[in-house]
């Protein structure tokens, strides 16, 4: 899967479909989203395909679990249909849309509407750049 994913992502970049790509190997999905928002200076509205009522779910794993074969990408609206068709053809069910790039606030909610994260680009950048120094000073 990792090999196929890398090839698909590379082809998406070569075709001009992919505007940004970020792995989730250091901090999982939540960190990849935050770092993407910070670097692009634009945020996203993301809905996780998980329900807040799932009792077997560990939110730390869902949000911060690290692992291979996961890349967060953004595509332009005009390329979305071509990109998703290409993903379906090459990765079958091993991909999922999560949300829309928009605004200055990262919102992350469950599929049943429970809010998990709502921070502006400025808040994300401040936390990202100062967290270690503040923790060491404490």
RAURLIN-V429105 format. One record per pair of residues at least 24 apart in sequence whose ideal C-beta (glycine too) atoms are under 10 Angstrom apart, sorted by the first residue. I is the first residue (numbers start at 1). J is the second residue. D is the distance in whole Angstrom. If there is no record, write none. Layout:
I;J;D + I;J;D
This chain:
1;68;8 + 1;69;4 + 1;70;10 + 1;91;8 + 1;94;6 + 2;67;10 + 2;68;5 + 2;69;5 + 2;70;9 + 2;71;10 + 3;69;9 + 4;69;8 + 4;90;7 + 4;91;6 + 4;92;10 + 4;94;8 + 5;68;8 + 5;69;5 + 5;70;8 + 5;71;6 + 5;87;10 + 5;90;9 + 5;91;7 + 5;94;7 + 5;95;8 + 6;68;10 + 6;69;9 + 6;71;8 + 7;90;8 + 7;91;10 + 8;71;9 + 8;73;10 + 8;83;10 + 8;86;7 + 8;87;7 + 8;89;9 + 8;90;5 + 8;91;6 + 8;94;9 + 8;95;8 + 9;71;5 + 9;73;7 + 9;87;10 + 9;91;10 + 11;83;10 + 11;86;7 + 11;90;8 + 12;71;10 + 12;73;7 + 12;75;7 + 12;79;9 + 12;82;9 + 12;83;6 + 12;86;7 + 12;87;8 + 12;90;10 + 13;73;9 + 15;79;8 + 15;82;8 + 15;83;8 + 15;86;8 + 16;75;10 + 16;76;9 + 16;79;7 + 16;82;10 + 17;73;9 + 17;75;5 + 17;76;8 + 17;78;9 + 17;79;4 + 17;80;8 + 17;81;10 + 17;82;6 + 17;83;4 + 17;84;10 + 17;86;7 + 17;87;10 + 18;71;9 + 18;73;5 + 18;74;7 + 18;75;6 + 18;76;9 + 18;79;8 + 18;83;7 + 19;73;8 + 19;74;5 + 19;75;6 + 19;76;6 + 19;79;8 + 19;101;8 + 20;72;8 + 20;73;7 + 20;74;5 + 20;75;9 + 20;101;9 + 21;71;5 + 21;72;7 + 21;73;5 + 21;74;8 + 21;75;10 + 22;70;10 + 22;71;7 + 22;72;5 + 22;73;8 + 22;74;9 + 23;66;9 + 23;67;10 + 23;68;8 + 23;69;10 + 23;70;7 + 23;71;6 + 23;72;8 + 24;64;9 + 24;65;8 + 24;66;7 + 24;67;7 + 24;68;9 + 24;69;9 + 24;70;4 + 24;71;7 + 24;72;6 + 25;66;6 + 25;67;7 + 25;68;7 + 25;70;8 + 25;71;10 + 26;66;7 + 27;63;9 + 27;64;6 + 27;65;9 + 27;66;7 + 28;60;9 + 28;61;8 + 28;62;8 + 28;63;6 + 28;64;4 + 28;65;5 + 28;66;5 + 28;67;8 + 28;70;8 + 29;62;7 + 29;63;6 + 29;64;8 + 29;65;8 + 29;66;10 + 29;70;7 + 29;72;7 + 29;98;8 + 29;108;9 + 30;59;10 + 30;60;10 + 30;62;9 + 30;63;4 + 30;64;6 + 30;65;10 + 30;106;9 + 30;108;7 + 30;116;8 + 30;117;7 + 31;63;9 + 31;64;7 + 31;66;9 + 31;72;10 + 31;128;9 + 32;66;10 + 32;70;8 + 32;71;8 + 32;72;5 + 33;63;9 + 33;72;7 + 33;98;9 + 33;99;9 + 33;106;6 + 33;108;7 + 33;117;8 + 33;124;9 + 34;106;7 + 34;108;10 + 34;117;8 + 34;119;8 + 34;121;9 + 34;123;10 + 34;124;5 + 34;125;9 + 34;127;8 + 34;128;7 + 35;72;9 + 35;124;8 + 35;125;10 + 35;128;7 + 36;72;6 + 36;73;9 + 36;74;7 + 36;101;9 + 36;106;9 + 36;124;10 + 37;101;9 + 37;103;10 + 37;104;9 + 37;105;9 + 37;106;5 + 37;119;9 + 37;120;9 + 37;121;6 + 37;124;6 + 37;125;8 + 37;128;10 + 38;106;9 + 38;121;6 + 38;122;9 + 38;124;5 + 38;125;5 + 38;126;10 + 38;127;10 + 38;128;6 + 38;129;9 + 39;121;10 + 39;125;9 + 40;74;8 + 40;101;8 + 40;121;9 + 41;104;8 + 41;121;6 + 41;122;10 + 41;125;9 + 42;74;9 + 42;101;6 + 42;102;7 + 42;103;7 + 42;104;7 + 42;106;10 + 42;121;7 + 43;99;10 + 43;100;10 + 43;101;8 + 43;102;7 + 43;103;5 + 43;104;6 + 43;105;5 + 43;106;4 + 43;107;8 + 43;118;10 + 43;119;8 + 43;120;7 + 43;121;6 + 43;124;8 + 44;72;9 + 44;74;8 + 44;98;8 + 44;99;5 + 44;100;6 + 44;101;5 + 44;102;6 + 44;103;8 + 44;105;9 + 44;106;6 + 44;107;8 + 44;108;9 + 45;98;9 + 45;99;5 + 45;100;5 + 45;101;8 + 45;102;6 + 45;103;7 + 45;105;8 + 45;106;8 + 45;107;5 + 45;108;8 + 45;109;8 + 45;118;10 + 46;72;9 + 46;97;10 + 46;98;5 + 46;99;4 + 46;100;8 + 46;101;10 + 46;106;7 + 46;107;7 + 46;108;5 + 46;109;7 + 46;116;9 + 46;117;8 + 47;97;9 + 47;98;7 + 47;99;6 + 47;100;9 + 47;107;9 + 47;108;8 + 47;109;5 + 47;110;7 + 47;111;6 + 47;112;10 + 47;113;9 + 48;96;10 + 48;98;7 + 48;99;9 + 48;108;7 + 48;109;7 + 48;110;6 + 48;111;7 + 48;112;10 + 48;114;9 + 48;116;7 + 49;96;6 + 49;97;9 + 49;98;8 + 49;110;9 + 49;111;6 + 50;110;6 + 50;111;6 + 50;112;9 + 50;114;9 + 50;116;10 + 51;110;6 + 51;111;6 + 51;112;5 + 51;113;10 + 51;114;8 + 52;109;9 + 52;110;4 + 52;111;8 + 52;112;6 + 52;113;8 + 52;114;4 + 52;115;10 + 52;116;9 + 53;110;9 + 53;112;7 + 53;114;9 + 54;110;9 + 54;111;10 + 54;112;10 + 57;110;9 + 59;110;9 + 59;116;8 + 62;110;9 + 62;116;9 + 63;108;8 + 63;116;7 + 63;117;8 + 69;94;8 + 70;94;10 + 70;95;10 + 71;95;9 + 72;98;8 + 73;98;10 + 74;99;10 + 74;100;9 + 74;101;5 + 75;101;9 + 76;101;9 + 77;101;9
